Amino acid sequence: MTYALDPELVEWAAALPEFSFTDYAELRAAEEAALSQAPPRQPAVPLDVRDLTVPGPSGAPDVPVRVYAPSGRDGLLPGLLYIHGGGFVMGSVGGFDSEATRISAEVGAVVVSVEYRLAPESPFPAGLEDCYAALTWVAAHADELGIDTGRLGVGGESAGGGLSAAIALLARDRGGPSLCFQYLGIPELDDRLDTSSMLAFHDTPVISRAYVELSWDYYLGEGKRGGPDVSPYAAPARVADLSGLPPAYVAACEFDPLRDEGIAYAQRLQQAGVPTELHLYPGTFHGSTPFVPDATVSRRMVADQLDAIRRGLGAERSR
């Protein structure tokens, strides 16, 4: 199928390698190899970066996190629990280091990025509970981290966006920690795979319907996706009541199988009385921003993201 991609993305999309999500171990190895050769990102302002481990869920291993904080900060700053993408199966703190670095430096926030357990070795709810454990630790240690607990949010991209939505739900339903904002970038939210974009996009760049099918099979377990017993904390699109959640920013790409579930979730948040901002970027594909960072639409997406996080966390008050 031919897609009306943004002119600056066409050549790059055609040159992208084929991804075989069936061999996730090979993809993880390729990511690690690429990381070892990539130059470190130079942040807009100096950052203090440190790797820690925090207590995991009951009976589970400790959770590694990476903390990014602007150097020489004065007073408490907003905080963001950042959850990386990768279809619940791959991705890492290191793989998304540039995103967390950019947010911390340019928003002026303390960012805590979570190295949650991955499927299929650790299916739902392992990764989600790791992220929630990290959130509770951040809230409990906010003073030593330099975080204002009244300006604490959660956010991520793709599967990380879906996990961020689920964390917001858990925080609401478990009575905390309190969140002021949720950033849901191209989120993976619905295991039922019945939206128009999911039914139409079988060969889009980076991810296709087949990729998403495997992602949910790995995360939930074979044969469970689309069934009656899937937890709404695994697939937030299944949640009946979205009231009482923190304000949200949702980003969607035009030629992305996940497009319509993100749009539908944003609409339902608004209908539930949750202040929600939705941006749909024409001509883009899933993850096109890091692949083609210099394209005009990519720069606009990043600028919009940073502005939304800055506003959502009340970061203007820190400056």
N, C-alpha and C positions, 0 to 999 in steps of 0.2 A: 504494500500500500504506500502511496506517496503522501507525504505530509507537508503542509505549508509552513515549514520551519522559518524562523527569522533568518534573513540572508546571511548574517554573521555566524550563524550556527550550522548552516548546511554543510559546509566543507568538513567541519570538525565531526559532525554526526556521521558522515559517510566514512570517516577514517577511524572511528572508534572500533576497538577490537571486539570480537564476539565474546560474550560472557557466558560461561556454562555454570549455572548455579547448582547443577547437580554435583559438581566437585567443589564443594565449599572449602575443603581443606587446601586445595590448590589456590583458590582465590585468596584465602588468608595468607598463604605463603607469599603470593605475588604482592599483596599489600605490604607485608613486612619488608620485602626486598626493595620495593619502591621507597618506603620510608627511610631505609638505611642510606639511600643515595640522594634524598631530597635535602637541599640546603635549609637551614633553620629559618623560620619566618622572623623578620625584623618588625617588632611591634611599633605602633605609632608613638607610644610612650614606654619607658622602661617598666618591666613587670618583675615581680617576685613570683617564681614558679617553684612549687615543691610537690613531691609525690608522697602520699600518705596511705595508710590503710585505716579503715573505720570498721566498727563492729557490724557484722552482717546480720541477716535475719536469724531468728532463733534456730540454732542447730546447724547453721550454714557457715561457710568460710567468711573471713573478713573481706571487705570490699575495697579494692584499690581505687583511689581518687587522685586527681591532679588539681591543685589549687592555683589559680592565677589571680594576682592582685596587683594593681598599680603601685609602683614603688613610691615611698615617701608620702603615702596618703595621710590626710589629716581628718580625723573623725571617722564615723561609720559610713560605709558605702552600701549601695544596693547589692544584692546577691542573686546569682542565677545558678540553679542546678542544671547543668548541660548534659543532655543524653544523646550519644552519637547514633548515627544511622547504620544501615547494613543489613536490612531485611531480617533482623533478630538473630542473624546467623554469623555475620562477619562485622568488621568495623572494630575500632579500638580508640582509646584515648589518644594514642599517638597518631592514628590515622586522621583524627579530627582536631589535631592540635592547632592547626592554622585558624580554624573557625573559633575555637575557644579563645585563642590569643587575640584575635581581632575584636571579639566582643568585649573582652576585659579591657583592652587598651583604648578602644574607641568609644565605648559606652561609659567607661569609668566605673566598672563593677568588679566585685569579686566573683569569679566563675569557678565552680566546682564541677569538674567533668568526671563521669562515673564509668569505671571499667566493669560493667555488669557481666554476669555469666551469659554465655551464648547458647542458643539452640543449634543442633538437636541434642547435644550432650546434656544441656540443662534447659529443658522446655519450660513453658509457662507453668507456674508463676515465678520461676527462679530469677530471671533478669529483672522483672518488675519489682519484686521484693527487695532485690539488691538496691535498686534506685530509690525505693521508699526508705530503706534503712539509711542510705546516704543523706536523704533529705532530713530525716529526723536528727541525724548527727549534726548536720549543718545548723539546724535551728537551735540545737542544744549548745553548740559551740560558737554561736554567732559572735559573741563579744571577742573571743580570741581570734576569730577570722576577720574581724573588722566589718561585720555585716549588720545592717539595720534590719531587724526581723520584720519590720513593717513594710519593707521593700524587698521581699524575697519572692522570686519567681522560678518558673521551670520552663525549659524549652529544648527543642531538638529538631532534627531533620529526618524525614522519611520514617523508618521504624522508630527513630528517636522522637519524632513528632507524635506518633501513636502512643509510645510509652509516656511521653509528657502529658498527653491527654488523660491517660490512665492514672498517672501520679496525682493529677489535679482531682480526679474522682476519688482516689483513695484518701487524699488529705481531707476532702469534704466529708467522706463517709466514716472516717476513723477519728474525726474531731481534731485534725491538725496534722502537721504544722500548717499555719495559715499562709496562703499564697496570695500575692497581689496581681499576678499576671501569668499567662501561659502563652508561649510562642510555639505554634504548630506549623512547622515548615514542611510542605508537601507530605502530609502525614499519612501513615498506613493505619487505617482505623477499622476496616470492615472485612471480616473473613468470608462473608457471603458472596462476594464477587459478582454482584448482580447490577451494578450501575452501568449506565450507557457507555462511559469511557472504558470500563473494565471489559465490557462485552465487545467493544469495537477495536481496541488497540492491542493487536497480537504481535506486532513487529516494530514497536516504537523503540527509539534509541535507549540504551542503558537498561531499561526494564520493560518487560512485556507481561501479558497476562500469565504466561507459563512461569515466569520468574516469581510472580506474586503467589501463585498457587503453591509453589515449592516453599516459599517463605512461610506461609501459614501452616503447611504440613509439618515443616521442621519445628515451628514454634508451638503448635498445639498438639502435635502427634498425628501420625498417619490416620486418615479417615475421619477426623473430627471437624475439619473446617466446614462451615455451612450447616452443621448439625444443631439440634435443639439445646445441647448442653454446654455450648461455648460461653464462658464467663464474659460479661460485659467489661470486666477489667482487662481482659485480653483483647477484646474488640470493642472499643468505646462507642462505636456507631450503634451498638445494640442497647445502650443505656436508655431507659425509658424517660428518666427525669434528669435534665441537664441544668436545673435551676441551682442557684447557690454556688456556682463555679466562678473562678476569677476571670476578669476580662481577658479576652483572647485576641490574638492576631493569627490569621490563617493564610498561608501562601499556597497557591496551586499553579501548576504548569499546564499549558493547553494540551500538549500531546503526551500525556502521562496517564496510564491506567488508573492511578490513584486520584485523578483530578476530581471526579464527581463526588467521591466520598468525603473529600475535604470540603468541597462547596456545601454539600448537604449538612455536614456537621456544623459548619459556620452558621448556616441558616437556622438550624435547630437551636444552637446556642442563643442566637438573637431572639428567637421565638420564646425561649425560656427566660428572657430578661437579662441575659449575660451580655454586657457590652462587647461587641465583636467587630473586628475589622478584617475584611476579606480582600485579598489581592489575587487576581487571575492574570497571569502573564502570557500574552499571545505569542505564538511561535516558538515557545520553549518546550524542552523535554525534561524528564525527571533527572535532576542532578546536573543540568546543563551549566549552572553557574560555576562550579569548580573546574569543569572540563574546559570551558571557554570564558575565563574570568574577565577578559578584556572586552568582550562584546558589550555594546551599549546596554542591552537589556539585562545582562548579568550585573553590570555596575549598578543599574537601577534597582535590581532585586536586593543586592547587598546593602545599598543605601537605605532602602525601605525597611529592611530587616533591622538594621542598627537603629534607625529612627524609632521604629515600633518598640524595640526593647528598651531604648532610652526613655521613651514616654511611659511604657508599661511599668518600668521599675522606678519611675520618678527620679531618674538619674540627673535631670537638670538641676535638682536641688543640691547635688554633690559638687557642682562646678562653680 
